[in-house]
């Protein structure tokens, strides 16, 4: 089953505008469909294509990049002969799949793009991890594209419900609630998205099994095992720390504050000891990091505090399988509780993780905010997410509070709004109910996160 992905249209647009002047490097976590989209693109948009999978290709092919890169006529002749594919000038695509497994090929992109005969697509997991680029010159002839698991819109399309997305966007734009039946339908789709996630193998299994969550769960557990296997192959200096954080993500997110308290991970630990750990998890796109912003009044990125971090899993469906073993999913009735809106703290973390995933897919870097009240000896303002319009001249920020239950307070958000009112574009509460206003704060259902 081929799932429709937005990145396909982005590749098509770039192909027309750049006309072979850049190679496209698709970065993303393992098993999100990078190879599949490249093959579909090659098959549909070119007269022929060659896919070189550097995780499997023989040394003979790798040797071409060393011995013949200065004689490109011979280089292309050997590739064409080995793969049995005729190459056509300006009508053929060459795909370097899992290029991080052979960095020398990535270095050769400079010469191949300058030659101009063919177009090039690269895919990579962990593409900029230090040990994978240490001995090569990074080519400037690359256009980087990030690819994520299926976002909510792509998930709805896969389920044959693409038409509801335009209605959701229309209602958000006009600031009106959805009709009740369609709100219920959109919420049901969102709950399925939480449980299944956006990994293509999981979505495909869910659809082919006529919406069986357990069948999707089997695929997700295979992916989690693959991620653990990847972690076991990294530099021993920080392997154990990466594994510790990866294993503890569900536990960290089930806490009230959700941020990583390093001394709880390992006694006596500090944030700087885990710098490489979070670099690995975020660069591999296994996780979505959310950093504390001390002073959002003058910008988010310039005031981030990396000593305080929340670590969300890159796919919420994977988090479901990571947090509960097969027996717990059934015994704790996790599927039933989420589908019937009976969330406890453990399931509530899934809700917030999904919002983090959707904001990341929309291109937002994640930040959170807390304010400690010395008189009360506690935090009196806690904002789950801060996003901005990224404008350097007309900077505005948008605080977001995520409420998985139907009863909640907005006092924290109101205090934040008063404190930073000059810089705030709009305030949002994301809750399970339909769109509404509480005073001048916009409360939206979680599926409307795609509009932010």
C-alpha positions as CSV (number, residue, x, y, z in Angstrom):
1,X,0.0,0.0,0.0
2,X,1.4,3.4,-1.1
3,X,0.4,6.2,1.3
4,X,0.1,9.7,0.0
5,X,2.8,12.0,1.5
6,X,3.1,15.8,1.3
7,X,6.8,15.6,0.7
8,X,6.1,14.2,-2.7
9,X,4.6,17.5,-3.9
10,X,7.5,19.4,-2.3
11,X,10.0,17.3,-4.2
12,X,8.0,17.9,-7.5
13,X,8.1,21.6,-6.9
14,X,11.8,21.7,-6.2
15,X,12.5,19.5,-9.2
16,X,10.9,22.1,-11.5
17,X,12.5,25.2,-9.8
18,X,16.0,23.9,-9.2
19,X,16.3,21.8,-12.4
20,X,19.2,19.6,-11.3
21,X,21.3,22.4,-9.6
22,X,20.9,20.7,-6.1
23,X,20.6,17.2,-4.8
24,X,17.8,16.7,-2.3
25,X,18.7,15.1,1.0
26,X,15.7,13.7,2.9
27,X,16.4,13.3,6.6
28,X,14.2,11.3,8.9
29,X,14.0,8.6,11.5
30,X,14.1,5.0,10.4
31,X,11.0,3.4,9.0
32,X,9.1,6.6,8.1
33,X,8.9,5.8,4.4
34,X,11.9,7.7,2.9
35,X,12.9,5.0,0.5
36,X,9.4,4.3,-0.6
37,X,8.7,8.0,-1.5
38,X,12.0,8.2,-3.4
39,X,11.2,5.1,-5.4
40,X,7.7,6.4,-6.2
41,X,9.1,9.7,-7.2
42,X,11.7,8.0,-9.5
43,X,9.1,5.8,-11.1
44,X,6.5,8.5,-11.7
45,X,8.6,11.6,-12.6
46,X,11.6,10.2,-14.5
47,X,12.2,7.9,-17.5
48,X,14.4,5.7,-15.4
49,X,15.9,5.6,-11.9
50,X,18.6,3.7,-10.0
51,X,18.4,3.2,-6.2
52,X,21.7,2.4,-4.5
53,X,21.0,1.1,-1.0
54,X,24.3,1.7,0.9
55,X,23.1,-0.5,3.8
56,X,23.2,-3.5,1.4
57,X,25.2,-2.6,-1.8
58,X,28.4,-4.6,-2.4
59,X,31.9,-3.2,-2.1
60,X,32.1,-3.3,-5.9
61,X,29.6,-0.5,-6.2
62,X,31.2,1.5,-3.4
63,X,34.5,1.2,-5.1
64,X,33.1,3.1,-8.1
65,X,33.0,6.2,-6.0
66,X,36.7,5.9,-5.1
67,X,38.2,4.8,-8.4
68,X,36.0,6.4,-11.1
69,X,34.6,9.6,-9.7
70,X,37.1,11.6,-11.8
71,X,35.9,9.7,-14.9
72,X,32.2,10.1,-14.8
73,X,31.6,8.5,-18.2
74,X,33.0,5.3,-16.8
75,X,31.3,5.8,-13.5
76,X,27.8,6.1,-15.0
77,X,28.5,3.2,-17.4
78,X,29.4,0.9,-14.5
79,X,26.4,1.9,-12.5
80,X,24.0,1.5,-15.4
81,X,25.5,-1.9,-16.2
82,X,25.5,-3.2,-12.6
83,X,21.8,-2.2,-12.0
84,X,20.6,-3.0,-15.5
85,X,19.1,0.4,-15.9
86,X,19.6,2.7,-18.9
87,X,20.3,6.3,-17.9
88,X,18.9,9.2,-19.9
89,X,20.4,12.6,-19.7
90,X,18.2,15.0,-17.7
91,X,15.5,12.3,-17.5
92,X,17.0,9.9,-15.0
93,X,17.2,9.9,-11.2
94,X,19.9,8.3,-9.0
95,X,18.9,7.7,-5.4
96,X,21.5,7.3,-2.6
97,X,19.5,5.4,0.0
98,X,20.9,5.3,3.6
99,X,23.8,7.5,2.4
100,X,25.1,7.8,6.0
101,X,26.3,4.2,5.7
102,X,28.8,5.3,3.1
103,X,29.7,9.0,3.6
104,X,32.1,9.0,0.6
105,X,29.1,8.8,-1.8
106,X,27.7,11.9,-0.1
107,X,31.0,13.8,-0.6
108,X,30.8,12.9,-4.4
109,X,27.5,14.8,-4.7
110,X,29.5,18.0,-5.4
111,X,31.0,16.6,-8.6
112,X,27.8,14.7,-9.7
113,X,25.6,17.8,-9.4
114,X,28.2,19.9,-11.2
115,X,28.3,17.3,-14.1
116,X,24.5,18.0,-14.5
117,X,23.5,14.9,-16.4
118,X,21.1,13.4,-13.8
119,X,19.1,14.3,-10.7
120,X,20.0,13.0,-7.2
121,X,18.0,12.1,-4.2
122,X,19.7,11.1,-0.9
123,X,18.0,9.6,2.2
124,X,19.6,9.3,5.6
125,X,18.9,8.4,9.2
126,X,21.3,10.0,11.7
127,X,22.7,11.9,8.7
128,X,24.7,14.5,10.6
129,X,25.8,12.4,13.6
130,X,29.4,13.4,14.2
131,X,30.9,10.0,13.4
132,X,29.2,9.8,10.0
133,X,30.6,13.1,8.6
134,X,33.9,13.3,10.4
135,X,36.1,12.5,7.4
136,X,34.3,14.1,4.5
137,X,33.6,17.6,3.1
138,X,29.9,18.3,3.4
139,X,28.6,19.2,-0.1
140,X,27.0,22.6,-0.4
141,X,25.0,21.2,-3.4
142,X,22.4,19.7,-1.1
143,X,18.9,20.9,-0.3
144,X,17.8,19.4,3.1
145,X,14.3,18.2,3.6
146,X,13.0,16.8,6.8
147,X,10.5,14.0,6.7
148,X,8.3,12.9,9.6
149,X,5.8,10.2,10.3
150,X,2.4,10.7,8.7
151,X,0.9,13.9,10.1
152,X,-2.7,14.1,11.0
153,X,-3.8,15.3,7.6
154,X,-1.9,12.4,5.9
155,X,-3.4,9.9,8.4
156,X,-6.9,11.1,7.6
157,X,-6.1,10.8,3.9
158,X,-4.9,7.2,4.4
159,X,-8.2,6.4,6.2
160,X,-10.2,7.9,3.3
161,X,-11.3,11.0,5.3
162,X,-9.3,13.8,3.5
163,X,-12.4,15.8,2.9
164,X,-12.8,16.6,6.7
165,X,-9.5,18.5,6.8
166,X,-10.7,21.4,4.6
167,X,-13.8,21.7,6.8
168,X,-11.6,21.8,10.0
169,X,-9.4,24.5,8.5
170,X,-12.4,26.5,7.4
171,X,-13.9,26.4,10.9
172,X,-10.6,27.4,12.5
173,X,-10.2,30.3,10.0
174,X,-13.8,31.5,10.7
175,X,-13.4,30.8,14.5
176,X,-16.6,28.7,14.5
177,X,-17.1,25.2,16.0
178,X,-17.6,22.1,13.8
179,X,-21.1,20.7,13.5
180,X,-21.4,18.2,16.5
181,X,-21.4,15.1,14.4
182,X,-18.4,16.1,12.5
183,X,-16.6,17.2,15.7
184,X,-17.2,13.7,17.0
185,X,-15.9,12.2,13.8
186,X,-12.8,14.4,13.8
187,X,-12.1,13.5,17.5
188,X,-12.5,9.8,16.7
189,X,-9.9,10.2,13.9
190,X,-7.6,12.0,16.3
191,X,-7.9,9.2,18.9
192,X,-7.1,6.6,16.2
193,X,-4.1,8.8,15.3
194,X,-2.9,8.7,18.9
195,X,-3.1,4.9,19.1
196,X,-1.8,4.0,15.6
197,X,0.6,6.9,15.1
198,X,2.1,7.9,11.7
199,X,4.7,5.2,11.0
200,X,3.7,3.9,7.5
201,X,4.0,0.2,8.5
202,X,1.8,0.7,11.4
203,X,-0.8,2.6,9.4
204,X,-0.8,0.1,6.6
205,X,-1.2,-2.8,9.1
206,X,-4.1,-1.0,10.7
207,X,-5.9,-0.5,7.4
208,X,-5.2,-3.9,6.0
209,X,-6.4,-5.6,9.2
210,X,-9.7,-3.6,9.0
211,X,-8.6,-1.3,11.9
212,X,-7.2,-3.8,14.4
213,X,-5.0,-1.9,16.9
214,X,-3.1,-5.1,18.0
215,X,-1.9,-5.7,14.4
216,X,-0.6,-2.1,14.3
217,X,1.0,-2.6,17.7
218,X,3.1,-5.6,16.4
219,X,4.6,-3.4,13.7
220,X,5.4,-0.6,16.2
221,X,7.2,-3.0,18.5
222,X,9.4,-4.1,15.6
223,X,10.3,-0.5,14.9
224,X,11.1,0.2,18.6
225,X,13.3,-2.9,18.6
226,X,15.1,-1.5,15.5
227,X,15.7,1.8,17.3
228,X,17.2,0.0,20.3
229,X,19.4,-1.9,17.9
230,X,20.5,1.4,16.4
231,X,21.3,2.8,19.9
232,X,23.5,-0.2,20.7
233,X,25.7,0.6,17.7
234,X,26.6,4.2,18.6
235,X,29.7,5.5,20.3
236,X,30.1,3.7,23.7
237,X,30.9,7.1,25.4
238,X,27.2,8.0,25.4
239,X,25.4,4.8,24.4
240,X,24.2,4.0,28.0
241,X,22.9,7.5,28.5
242,X,20.9,7.5,25.2
243,X,19.4,4.1,26.1
244,X,18.5,5.4,29.6
245,X,16.7,8.4,28.3
246,X,15.0,6.4,25.5
247,X,13.7,3.8,27.9
248,X,12.5,6.4,30.4
249,X,10.6,8.7,27.9
250,X,7.2,7.2,29.0
251,X,8.0,7.6,32.7
252,X,9.2,11.2,32.2
253,X,6.1,12.2,30.3
254,X,3.8,10.6,32.9
255,X,5.0,13.1,35.5
256,X,3.2,16.4,36.1
257,X,6.0,18.7,34.9
258,X,7.2,16.2,32.2
259,X,10.7,17.7,32.0
260,X,13.8,15.6,32.5
261,X,15.2,15.8,36.0
262,X,18.7,14.5,35.4
263,X,19.5,13.6,38.9
264,X,16.5,11.2,38.8
265,X,17.8,9.6,35.6
266,X,21.1,8.8,37.3
267,X,22.1,10.0,40.8
268,X,24.4,13.0,40.6
269,X,23.9,13.6,36.9
270,X,23.7,17.1,35.3
271,X,22.4,18.4,32.0
272,X,25.7,18.9,30.4
273,X,26.6,15.2,30.8
274,X,23.6,14.4,28.6
275,X,24.3,16.9,25.8
276,X,25.4,14.2,23.3
277,X,22.4,12.1,24.4
278,X,19.8,14.6,23.3
279,X,21.8,15.5,20.2
280,X,21.6,11.8,19.1
281,X,17.9,11.4,19.9
282,X,16.8,14.6,18.2
283,X,19.3,14.3,15.3
284,X,18.1,10.8,14.6
285,X,14.5,12.3,14.8
286,X,13.5,9.6,17.2
287,X,12.5,12.3,19.7
288,X,11.1,15.9,19.6
289,X,12.8,18.1,22.2
290,X,11.1,21.0,24.0
291,X,13.4,23.5,25.8
292,X,12.7,26.0,28.5
293,X,12.6,29.6,27.3
294,X,13.6,32.0,30.1
295,X,12.5,35.2,28.5
296,X,10.1,34.8,25.6
297,X,9.6,38.5,25.4
298,X,12.6,39.0,23.1
299,X,12.5,35.7,21.2
300,X,12.4,32.0,21.8
301,X,15.6,30.5,20.4
302,X,18.0,33.1,21.8
303,X,16.7,32.6,25.3
304,X,16.4,28.8,25.4
305,X,17.8,27.0,28.4
306,X,19.0,23.5,27.5
307,X,19.4,22.5,31.1
308,X,15.6,22.1,31.2
309,X,14.2,19.9,28.5
310,X,11.1,17.8,27.8
311,X,11.6,14.8,25.5
312,X,8.7,13.7,23.4
313,X,8.8,10.6,21.3
314,X,8.7,11.5,17.6
315,X,5.6,9.3,17.0
316,X,2.8,9.0,19.5
317,X,1.8,5.6,18.2
318,X,5.2,4.4,19.1
319,X,4.9,5.9,22.5
320,X,1.7,3.9,23.2
321,X,3.7,0.7,22.4
322,X,6.7,1.9,24.3
323,X,4.8,2.8,27.4
324,X,2.6,-0.3,27.7
325,X,3.6,-3.9,27.0
326,X,1.1,-6.1,25.1
327,X,-0.7,-7.4,28.2
328,X,-1.0,-3.9,29.8
329,X,-2.6,-2.5,26.6
330,X,-5.4,-5.1,27.1
331,X,-5.5,-5.3,30.9
332,X,-5.5,-1.5,31.4
333,X,-8.0,-1.1,28.6
334,X,-5.8,1.6,27.0
335,X,-7.6,1.5,23.6
336,X,-11.0,1.7,25.3
337,X,-10.0,4.5,27.7
338,X,-8.7,6.7,24.9
339,X,-11.6,6.0,22.5
340,X,-14.1,6.8,25.3
341,X,-12.3,9.9,26.7
342,X,-11.5,8.3,30.1
343,X,-7.9,9.4,30.3
344,X,-5.8,9.1,33.4
345,X,-2.3,10.6,33.8
346,X,-0.6,7.8,31.9
347,X,-2.9,8.2,28.9
348,X,-2.9,12.0,29.2
349,X,0.8,12.1,28.3
350,X,-0.1,10.6,24.9
351,X,-2.4,13.5,24.2
352,X,0.4,16.0,24.8
353,X,2.9,14.0,22.9
354,X,0.5,14.0,19.9
355,X,0.3,17.8,20.1
356,X,4.1,18.0,20.1
357,X,4.3,15.7,17.1
358,X,1.7,17.8,15.2
359,X,3.5,21.1,16.0
360,X,6.8,19.7,14.9
361,X,5.3,18.4,11.6
362,X,4.1,22.0,11.0
363,X,7.7,23.2,11.3
364,X,7.7,24.6,14.8
365,X,10.6,24.3,17.2
366,X,9.2,23.5,20.6
367,X,9.6,25.6,23.8
368,X,7.9,25.7,27.2
369,X,7.8,28.2,29.9
370,X,7.6,28.2,33.7
371,X,7.7,31.0,36.3
372,X,8.7,30.2,39.9
373,X,6.9,32.3,42.6
374,X,9.3,32.7,45.5
375,X,6.5,33.7,47.9
376,X,4.4,30.7,47.1
377,X,7.4,28.4,46.7
378,X,6.0,26.8,43.5
379,X,5.5,27.5,39.8
380,X,2.6,29.8,39.4
381,X,2.8,29.9,35.6
382,X,3.3,26.8,33.4
383,X,2.9,26.9,29.7
384,X,3.1,23.6,27.8
385,X,4.2,25.0,24.4
386,X,5.4,28.3,23.0
387,X,5.5,28.8,19.3
388,X,6.3,32.0,17.3
389,X,5.7,33.5,13.9
390,X,9.5,33.6,13.4
391,X,9.4,37.2,12.3
392,X,12.4,39.3,13.2
393,X,10.6,42.6,12.8
394,X,7.1,41.8,13.9
395,X,7.8,39.0,16.4
396,X,4.7,37.5,18.1
397,X,4.5,34.4,20.3
398,X,1.6,32.0,20.8
399,X,1.3,30.2,24.2
400,X,-0.4,26.8,24.1
401,X,-1.9,24.9,27.1
402,X,-2.8,21.3,26.5
403,X,-5.8,19.9,28.5
404,X,-6.6,16.3,28.1
405,X,-9.6,16.5,30.4
406,X,-12.8,18.5,30.0
407,X,-12.5,20.3,33.3
408,X,-9.5,22.6,33.7
409,X,-8.3,26.0,34.8
410,X,-6.8,28.7,32.5
411,X,-5.4,30.9,35.3
412,X,-1.8,30.1,34.4
413,X,-2.4,31.1,30.8
414,X,-4.1,34.3,31.8
415,X,-1.2,35.3,34.0
416,X,1.2,34.6,31.2
417,X,-0.9,36.7,28.8
418,X,-0.9,39.6,31.2
419,X,2.9,39.4,31.8
420,X,3.8,39.3,28.0
421,X,0.7,40.9,26.5
422,X,2.7,43.2,24.1
423,X,4.3,40.2,22.4
424,X,1.4,37.8,22.2
425,X,-0.4,37.1,18.9
426,X,-3.0,34.7,20.3
427,X,-3.5,32.3,23.2
428,X,-4.7,28.8,22.7
429,X,-6.1,26.0,24.9
430,X,-6.2,22.6,23.2
431,X,-8.9,20.6,24.8
432,X,-11.2,17.6,23.9
433,X,-14.3,19.9,23.3
434,X,-15.4,21.8,20.3
435,X,-14.0,25.3,19.4
436,X,-15.0,28.0,21.9
437,X,-13.8,31.1,23.6
438,X,-13.0,31.5,27.3
439,X,-12.8,35.3,27.7
440,X,-10.4,36.1,24.8
441,X,-8.5,32.8,24.8
442,X,-9.3,30.5,21.9
443,X,-10.0,26.9,23.0
444,X,-9.7,24.5,20.1
445,X,-10.0,20.7,19.7
446,X,-6.7,18.8,19.2
447,X,-7.3,18.1,15.5
448,X,-7.1,21.9,14.9
449,X,-3.5,21.8,15.9
450,X,-2.8,21.4,12.2
451,X,-3.9,25.0,11.7
452,X,-1.4,26.5,14.1
